[in-house]
């Protein structure tokens, strides 16, 4: 179905920031050359188009084959592969100007083989990219593997990606967990351990958050981003007495133990620490705001906690969220949050001169009377986007939005929810939209609203609440908005739970009864078109609009998903190669992470998603609480033109 021209123009123009808006800083990335050695002996290569590349940039791709005597020869699977002459050859005839991939049909992989890319600008070939090497006789496989160095009793749970050493390539930051608990449950957890790995498996550092930080989805939210603009990312998270940084230095009192009989930590100092991304050393530590209690933060009674948060056991006071936002339109700020069932608090910090400087604190229980409307409106996750198109980010906290200056932009009053998606979800509405679901059984079981004003575009009521179990009496527990069907403009929307069984268009019209096996989880751009594929558990599927089923595209048989029944990937992000996304899963025994990248050609060429600030911020907050998939600030749709490049400031590489 074709989108009317007026809709297409509105969507295109609103993808641009306000005229004269400052340019946000983004990291300086390498060409990110990636390759997959296929079962037929061919090698699929792809690389990044960068935000500061000229429009007419093209590329040459080279292959270097070592001489026959330089490496051991193991014919094995390559016995019938003809020899390629040793030396370096260019694989393309004319510079590649329309895509950022190439299929090498005839490498000799029994010998060590190396690839590199050179940009061509104005007819002049530039310097070589970092090489990509295949060891002699390496077995074909569909993923890149990183071996884990798991602490005893721990396995990788979820992660993030950032350039920690300033070389333009991403490292993976791994949250290692053992025993972990929901806030509503009792039990003494194992300490949360954060690790940083280079993509070759080198362990850079390990941070042990200690016994006074409880393990669980709602406790440790870690944000990894280049906050000070030095070309290397930092890590920020909540800490406590006994946290040990990456250099072995203890924060606070190493002997303190505030764990109560039920395993909860409702006493003792609470800190916010920012760590050096290269070494794991603590850079600065400040008190965590807001504290558990305004006048008795170190040892509040159950009655005091209940008076402030609504209960005395930490189920409400110890619900944390975190993110990163360009509050001034240029520099990233750290967002640390506490509470969403009742009292909701968000604090913003800048990292300047090695010190955390508080920018503002929003508190639904303090400040102007209008703030009270923001209590109980938060989700199990947040999102960040420039919803009012002023060049500065807002924090979408669920049913409410906080403006860049720390004041309330609006609250819908629809209450707490479990899923959240923010992007240009419908071309019929100017700007961005918010898809949300509401946990309470109400007429806003599922909704799409204008992100700038909160105006409903459509709402779908909950139908039938569960009659037993943890979701008794509640609305839907899952919901998504992805562009998967080319017949309808914008994103298709659906939810699961409370009797919600339909799939809807972006303007609220019913498409069909949603098949029971249709995933309601993550999504990924994988197969080369502009529609998104569905990502759930350990597989990727494509919506078949003709049969109204989901066709399996890839299954990572040796891997499992994270977060129990949430069944999310360890991470999904555009980590390398062309604009499409990679998926990271852990192996079933937890001994390794496998990074899957698409080997499918695409006719589209666009800048890496990681240099769209909204998408990049989404990768930073993806690990937070109930993990949600990332969305860019623009729409990708086969009936729309490709997005116009947003103006950004690419930071210089870190001094090495």
C-alpha positions in Angstrom: 0.0 0.0 0.0 1.4 3.4 -0.9 1.4 6.2 1.6 -0.2 9.5 0.5 2.4 12.0 -0.6 1.3 14.5 2.1 1.9 11.9 4.8 5.3 11.1 3.4 6.4 14.7 3.3 5.2 15.3 6.9 7.1 12.3 8.1 10.2 13.3 6.3 10.2 16.9 7.5 9.5 16.0 11.1 12.5 13.8 11.1 14.6 16.9 10.9 15.5 18.8 14.1 14.3 22.3 14.7 16.0 24.9 12.5 19.2 26.1 14.1 19.1 23.4 16.8 22.5 22.5 18.2 24.1 19.3 17.0 24.3 16.4 19.5 27.7 14.8 20.1 28.2 11.3 18.9 31.1 8.9 19.1 33.7 8.6 16.4 33.2 5.1 15.0 35.5 3.0 12.8 34.4 1.6 9.5 33.3 -1.5 11.5 34.1 -4.0 8.8 32.3 -7.3 9.6 32.3 -10.6 7.7 30.7 -14.0 7.8 32.3 -17.1 6.3 29.4 -19.0 4.8 29.0 -22.8 4.4 29.4 -22.5 0.6 32.9 -21.0 1.1 31.8 -17.4 0.2 32.4 -14.5 2.5 29.8 -11.8 3.1 31.3 -8.5 4.1 29.6 -5.3 5.3 30.8 -2.0 6.8 29.5 1.3 8.2 28.4 4.4 6.5 29.1 7.2 9.0 27.3 10.4 9.8 30.2 12.6 8.6 30.8 10.7 5.3 30.2 12.9 2.2 27.1 11.9 0.2 29.1 10.8 -2.8 31.5 8.5 -0.8 32.2 5.1 -2.4 34.3 2.1 -1.3 36.9 -0.3 -2.5 37.2 -3.7 -0.8 40.5 -5.6 -0.7 41.4 -9.2 0.1 44.9 -10.3 1.2 45.7 -14.0 0.9 48.8 -15.3 2.6 51.3 -17.4 0.6 50.7 -21.1 0.7 53.7 -21.8 2.9 52.8 -19.0 5.5 50.1 -20.9 7.3 49.3 -24.6 8.0 47.2 -26.1 5.4 44.2 -28.1 6.6 42.2 -28.9 3.5 39.2 -30.3 5.4 36.0 -28.6 4.3 38.0 -26.6 1.7 39.4 -29.5 -0.2 37.4 -28.6 -3.4 38.0 -24.8 -3.1 40.3 -23.6 -5.9 43.4 -21.8 -4.8 43.5 -18.0 -4.9 46.8 -16.4 -5.8 48.6 -15.0 -2.7 48.8 -11.3 -2.3 46.3 -8.4 -2.2 43.6 -7.9 -4.8 40.7 -5.5 -5.1 37.4 -7.3 -5.2 35.2 -4.7 -6.9 35.7 -3.4 -10.4 34.3 0.1 -9.8 34.0 1.8 -6.4 30.9 0.7 -4.6 28.6 3.7 -4.2 25.1 2.3 -3.6 25.4 -0.2 -0.8 27.9 -1.0 2.0 28.3 -4.7 1.5 30.1 -7.1 -0.8 30.0 -10.9 -1.3 33.4 -12.4 -2.0 32.6 -15.5 -4.1 36.0 -17.2 -4.3 38.3 -16.8 -1.3 40.8 -19.5 -0.5 40.0 -19.9 3.2 42.5 -22.7 3.8 45.0 -19.9 4.0 44.9 -16.9 6.4 42.7 -14.3 4.6 42.4 -10.7 5.5 39.9 -8.0 4.2 40.0 -4.2 4.4 38.0 -1.4 3.0 39.2 2.0 1.6 36.8 4.9 1.2 36.9 6.8 -2.1 36.1 10.5 -1.8 36.2 12.7 -4.8 37.9 10.0 -6.8 40.7 9.7 -4.2 41.2 6.5 -2.3 41.5 7.1 1.5 43.4 5.1 4.1 42.6 1.5 4.9 40.1 0.4 7.5 41.1 -1.9 10.4 41.5 -5.3 8.8 39.2 -8.3 9.3 41.1 -11.6 9.4 39.9 -15.2 8.9 42.3 -17.8 10.3 43.6 -20.5 8.0 41.0 -23.4 7.9 38.6 -21.7 10.2 35.2 -23.5 10.3 32.3 -21.5 8.8 29.8 -20.3 11.4 26.9 -17.8 11.5 28.2 -15.8 14.5 31.1 -14.3 16.3 31.9 -15.9 19.7 33.3 -14.2 22.8 34.4 -16.5 25.6 33.2 -15.4 29.0 35.3 -15.4 32.2 32.3 -16.0 34.5 32.8 -15.5 38.3 31.9 -18.5 40.3 28.1 -19.0 40.5 27.4 -16.3 37.9 26.3 -16.2 34.3 25.9 -13.3 31.8 22.4 -11.9 32.1 22.3 -8.8 29.9 24.6 -6.1 28.6 25.5 -3.0 26.8 27.9 -1.8 24.1 30.2 1.2 24.1 33.6 2.3 22.9 35.6 2.1 26.1 39.1 2.5 24.7 38.5 5.1 22.0 39.5 3.0 19.0 36.2 3.4 17.2 35.0 -0.2 17.9 32.6 -1.3 20.5 33.3 -3.3 23.6 30.6 -5.3 25.4 29.7 -4.6 29.1 28.3 -7.7 30.8 26.1 -7.8 33.8 26.9 -11.1 35.6 24.3 -12.5 38.0 23.9 -15.5 40.3 21.0 -15.6 42.6 18.7 -12.7 41.9 15.2 -11.7 43.1 12.2 -9.6 42.3 11.6 -6.8 44.7 8.4 -8.5 45.9 10.3 -11.7 46.8 12.5 -12.5 49.8 16.0 -14.0 49.4 19.6 -13.1 49.8 21.1 -12.5 46.4 24.6 -13.0 45.0 26.6 -9.8 44.3 26.1 -8.2 40.9 29.4 -8.2 38.9 30.0 -6.0 35.8 32.6 -6.9 33.3 34.0 -5.3 30.2 35.2 -7.4 27.2 36.9 -6.5 23.9 35.4 -8.3 21.0 38.4 -10.6 20.9 37.5 -11.8 24.4 40.0 -9.7 26.3 38.6 -8.9 29.8 39.3 -5.3 30.5 38.0 -5.0 34.1 35.6 -6.3 36.6 33.5 -4.3 39.1 31.9 -6.1 42.1 28.9 -4.1 43.4 29.1 -6.0 46.7 26.6 -7.4 49.1 24.8 -4.1 49.7 23.4 -3.9 46.2 20.7 -6.5 45.7 20.6 -8.5 42.4 17.4 -8.4 40.3 15.9 -6.7 37.3 14.8 -3.6 39.1 17.9 -2.8 41.1 21.1 -2.4 39.1 20.6 -0.2 36.0 23.9 0.6 34.5 24.5 3.2 31.8 27.5 3.2 29.6 28.1 6.3 27.5 30.8 9.0 26.8 29.5 11.6 29.2 32.5 13.9 29.2 33.2 13.9 25.5 36.8 12.6 25.8 36.2 9.9 23.1 35.9 7.1 25.7 32.7 5.9 27.4 32.2 5.8 31.2 29.9 3.5 33.2 27.5 4.8 35.8 25.3 2.9 38.3 24.1 2.8 41.9 26.7 1.6 44.4 27.0 1.1 48.1 29.4 0.3 50.9 31.6 -2.6 49.8 31.5 -1.9 46.0 34.9 -2.8 44.5 35.9 -0.9 41.4 37.9 -2.2 38.5 41.2 -1.4 40.1 40.4 -3.2 43.4 39.5 0.0 45.4 36.6 -0.3 47.8 33.9 2.4 47.9 32.8 3.2 51.4 33.0 0.7 54.3 34.2 -2.7 53.1 32.9 -4.5 56.2 29.4 -3.0 56.2 26.4 -5.4 55.8 22.9 -3.9 55.6 21.2 -7.0 54.2 18.1 -7.8 56.3 16.7 -11.3 57.1 14.5 -11.1 54.0 17.5 -10.3 51.7 16.4 -6.7 51.2 18.7 -3.7 51.7 16.6 -0.9 53.4 19.4 0.8 55.4 22.8 2.2 54.9 24.4 4.7 52.5 23.4 4.8 48.9 25.8 6.1 46.2 25.9 6.9 42.5 29.3 6.2 41.0 30.8 6.9 37.6 33.6 4.6 36.5 36.3 5.0 33.9 35.4 2.8 31.0 38.9 1.8 30.1 40.1 0.7 33.6 36.9 0.3 35.7 38.3 2.8 38.3 35.8 4.9 40.1 36.0 8.5 38.9 33.5 10.2 41.2 30.9 9.0 43.8 28.0 11.1 45.2 25.0 10.3 47.3 22.1 8.7 45.4 19.2 11.0 45.0 16.5 10.8 46.1 17.3 8.9 49.3 15.0 6.2 50.7 13.6 8.8 53.1 13.9 12.6 53.1 14.8 12.9 56.8 16.0 9.4 57.8 17.8 8.0 54.8 20.2 5.6 56.5 17.8 3.6 58.6 14.1 4.4 58.0 11.5 2.4 59.7 8.9 0.4 57.7 6.3 3.0 58.7 8.5 5.8 57.4 9.1 4.0 54.1 5.4 3.3 53.7 4.5 7.0 54.3 6.8 8.1 51.5 6.5 5.2 49.0 3.4 3.2 49.8 5.0 0.1 51.3 7.7 -0.6 53.9 9.5 -3.5 52.3 11.2 -1.8 49.3 8.9 -3.1 46.6 8.2 0.5 45.6 11.1 2.5 46.9 13.7 0.2 45.3 12.4 0.3 41.8 15.1 2.0 39.7 15.4 3.2 36.1 18.2 4.9 34.3 19.0 6.4 30.9 21.0 9.0 29.0 19.6 12.1 27.3 20.8 15.2 25.4 19.1 17.7 27.7 20.9 20.7 26.2 20.8 19.3 22.7 24.6 18.8 22.6 26.0 16.9 25.6 24.7 13.6 27.0 23.4 13.8 30.6 23.0 10.8 33.0 19.4 10.2 34.1 18.9 8.2 37.4 15.5 7.4 38.6 13.7 5.9 41.6 10.0 4.8 41.9 7.1 4.6 39.5 4.2 2.8 41.3 3.7 5.8 43.5 6.3 8.5 44.1 8.4 9.0 40.9 11.8 10.8 41.0 14.3 11.5 38.2 17.7 13.1 38.7 19.9 14.4 35.8 23.7 14.7 36.1 26.5 16.0 33.9 30.1 14.7 34.1 32.3 17.8 34.1 36.0 17.9 35.1 35.7 14.4 36.6 32.8 15.4 38.8 29.2 14.5 38.7 27.2 17.7 38.7 23.5 17.6 39.3 21.5 19.4 36.7 18.0 18.9 38.2 15.8 16.7 40.3 12.1 16.0 39.5 10.0 14.7 42.4 6.3 13.9 42.1 6.0 14.4 45.8 7.7 17.8 45.9 7.8 21.1 44.0 4.7 22.6 42.4 1.3 21.1 43.1 1.2 20.1 39.4 3.9 17.5 40.0 1.4 15.4 42.0 -0.2 14.3 38.7 3.0 12.5 37.8 2.8 10.0 40.7 2.2 6.4 39.7 2.6 7.1 36.0 6.0 5.4 35.4 6.7 2.1 33.6 9.1 -0.7 34.1 11.3 1.1 31.6 11.8 4.5 30.1 12.6 6.0 26.7 14.4 9.1 25.6 13.5 11.3 22.5 13.1 14.8 21.4 9.3 14.7 21.5 8.7 18.4 21.0 11.3 18.9 18.2 13.2 21.7 20.0 16.5 19.9 19.6 16.6 18.8 23.3 15.6 15.4 24.7 12.7 14.5 26.9 12.3 11.5 29.2 9.3 9.4 28.4 8.7 7.6 31.7 5.6 5.7 30.6 2.3 7.6 30.9 4.2 10.8 31.6 6.9 12.9 30.0 9.6 15.0 31.7 10.9 18.0 29.8 14.6 18.7 29.2 14.6 21.3 32.0 13.4 18.8 34.6 9.7 20.0 34.7 6.7 17.9 33.8 5.7 18.2 30.1 2.5 16.2 30.6 0.9 13.3 32.4 -1.9 11.3 30.8 -3.0 9.8 34.1 -3.2 6.4 32.6 -0.9 4.8 35.2 1.8 2.2 35.2 2.7 -0.1 32.3 5.0 -2.9 31.3 6.0 -2.0 27.7 7.0 1.2 25.9 7.9 2.1 22.3 8.8 5.6 21.0 9.5 6.6 17.4 7.8 7.9 14.3 5.2 5.1 14.5 2.6 6.6 12.1 3.2 9.0 9.2 -0.3 10.4 9.6 0.7 12.2 12.8 3.4 14.8 12.7 6.4 14.1 14.8 6.9 11.1 17.2 4.5 8.8 18.9 4.4 6.8 22.1 3.0 3.2 22.2 2.2 2.1 25.7 0.2 -0.5 27.6 -1.4 0.0 31.0 -1.3 -2.6 33.8 -4.5 -1.5 35.4 -7.6 -2.9 33.8 -9.0 0.1 32.0 -9.9 1.6 28.6 -6.3 2.4 27.9 -5.1 -1.2 27.9 -3.1 -0.4 24.7 -2.6 3.1 23.3 -0.8 5.2 20.7 -0.5 8.8 21.6 1.2 11.9 20.2 4.5 12.1 22.0 4.6 15.9 22.3 1.2 16.5 23.8 -0.2 13.1 25.0 -3.2 13.4 22.7 -4.6 9.9 22.1 -4.3 8.7 18.5 -6.1 5.5 19.4 -6.8 3.4 22.6 -7.9 -0.2 22.9 -9.5 -1.2 26.2 -8.5 -4.3 28.2 -11.0 -7.1 27.6 -10.7 -9.7 30.3 -8.4 -9.7 33.2 -6.6 -12.8 34.4 -8.4 -14.4 37.3 -5.5 -15.9 39.1 -1.7 -15.7 39.4 0.6 -12.7 39.5 -1.4 -10.8 36.8 -4.8 -11.3 38.5 -7.1 -8.4 37.7 -4.5 -6.6 35.5 -4.3 -5.3 32.0 -1.9 -6.6 29.3 1.6 -7.5 30.3 3.2 -7.1 26.9 2.8 -4.9 23.8 4.8 -3.9 20.7 4.7 -1.4 17.8 6.8 -2.5 14.8 6.5 -1.9 11.1 6.1 -5.4 9.8 3.3 -5.3 7.2 3.8 -3.3 3.9 0.0 -3.1 3.3 -0.5 -0.4 6.0 1.4 2.8 6.7 3.4 3.0 9.9 3.8 0.5 12.7 1.5 -2.4 13.4 0.5 -2.7 17.1 -0.5 -5.6 19.3 -0.5 -6.6 22.9 -0.8 -9.8 25.0 -2.8 -10.4 28.1 -6.2 -9.3 29.4 -8.0 -10.8 26.5 -6.3 -8.6 23.9 -6.1 -10.7 20.7 -6.1 -8.3 17.8 -3.4 -6.8 15.6 -4.0 -3.2 14.7 -2.8 -0.6 12.2 -1.1 2.6 13.4 -4.5 4.4 13.3 -6.2 1.7 15.4 -8.0 -0.3 12.7 -8.1 -4.1 13.2 -5.9 -6.1 10.8 -6.6 -9.6 12.1 -6.8 -11.9 15.0 -3.2 -12.2 16.2 -2.0 -15.8 16.0 -1.1 -17.1 19.4 2.5 -17.8 18.4 3.1 -14.2 17.2 6.0 -12.8 19.3 5.3 -9.8 21.5 8.9 -9.0 22.4 11.8 -7.5 20.5 12.3 -6.7 16.8 15.4 -6.4 14.5 16.2 -5.1 11.0 17.7 -8.3 9.6 16.7 -9.4 6.1 17.5 -6.3 4.1 14.1 -4.7 3.5 12.8 -1.8 5.6 10.3 -3.9 7.5 11.3 -5.1 10.9 11.6 -8.8 11.8 10.4 -10.2 15.1 12.9 -11.3 17.8 11.9 -13.6 20.6 13.6 -16.1 22.8 16.5 -17.5 20.6 15.0 -16.9 17.1 14.2 -14.3 14.5 10.9 -14.5 12.6 9.3 -12.6 9.7 5.6 -11.7 9.7 4.0 -13.2 6.6 1.0 -10.9 5.9 -0.4 -13.3 3.3 -0.7 -16.3 5.6 -0.9 -14.2 8.8 1.8 -16.3 10.4 5.4 -15.8 11.5 8.0 -17.5 9.4 11.2 -18.6 11.1 14.3 -16.8 9.6 17.0 -17.8 12.1 17.3 -20.0 15.2 20.3 -19.8 17.5 20.1 -23.4 18.6 23.1 -23.3 20.9 21.8 -20.1 22.7 19.2 -19.1 25.1 17.5 -15.8 25.9 17.8 -13.7 29.1 15.5 -12.5 31.8 13.4 -15.7 32.3 9.9 -15.5 30.8 10.8 -12.0 29.4 12.9 -14.0 26.9 14.9 -11.0 25.7 18.3 -11.1 24.0 21.5 -10.3 25.9 21.6 -7.3 23.6 20.3 -6.2 20.2 22.0 -3.2 18.4 23.7 -2.1 15.3 27.2 -3.1 16.5 29.1 -3.3 13.3 28.7 -3.7 9.5 25.9 -2.0 7.6 22.9 -0.3 9.1 21.2 -3.5 10.2 21.2 -4.8 13.7 23.1 -7.6 15.4 21.7 -9.9 18.0 23.7 -11.1 21.0 22.7 -14.2 22.9 24.4 -16.2 25.6 25.1 -19.9 25.0 23.1 -22.4 27.0 25.9 -23.1 29.4 26.7 -19.4 29.7 30.3 -19.9 28.6 30.2 -17.5 25.7 28.3 -14.8 23.9 27.4 -15.3 20.3 26.9 -12.2 18.1 24.8 -12.9 15.0 24.9 -10.6 12.0 22.8 -10.7 8.9 24.4 -12.3 5.8 21.6 -11.2 3.5 22.3 -8.5 0.9 20.3 -5.2 1.1 19.6 -2.6 -1.6 19.5 0.2 1.0 22.5 2.3 2.1 22.2 4.5 5.2 24.2 5.8 8.1 24.8 3.4 11.0 21.8 3.5 13.4 24.3 4.1 16.3 24.9 7.7 15.1 21.2 8.5 15.4 21.2 9.9 19.0 17.8 8.5 19.9 18.8 5.0 18.8 22.2 5.3 20.5 20.5 6.4 23.8 18.2 3.4 23.5 21.1 1.0 23.4 22.4 2.5 26.6 19.0 2.1 28.4 18.2 -1.3 26.8 19.4 -3.2 29.9 17.1 -1.3 32.3 14.4 -3.3 34.2 12.0 -4.8 31.6 14.2 -4.6 28.6 12.7 -3.0 25.5 14.0 -2.9 21.9 15.6 0.2 20.5 13.9 2.6 18.0 15.4 5.4 16.0 14.1 8.9 15.7 12.7 8.3 12.2 10.5 5.8 10.3 11.8 3.2 8.0 9.1 2.2 5.6 9.2 0.9 2.0 6.7 3.5 1.0 8.7 6.4 2.4 12.0 7.9 1.3 15.1 7.0 3.4 15.6 9.4 6.3 17.5 12.6 5.8 20.8 12.5 7.6 20.6 14.3 10.9 23.3 16.8 11.7 25.5 15.6 14.5 28.9 16.5 15.9 31.3 13.5 15.7 33.7 13.6 18.6 37.4 13.2 18.0 39.0 9.9 18.8 40.4 9.6 22.3 44.1 10.2 22.7 45.9 6.9 22.7 
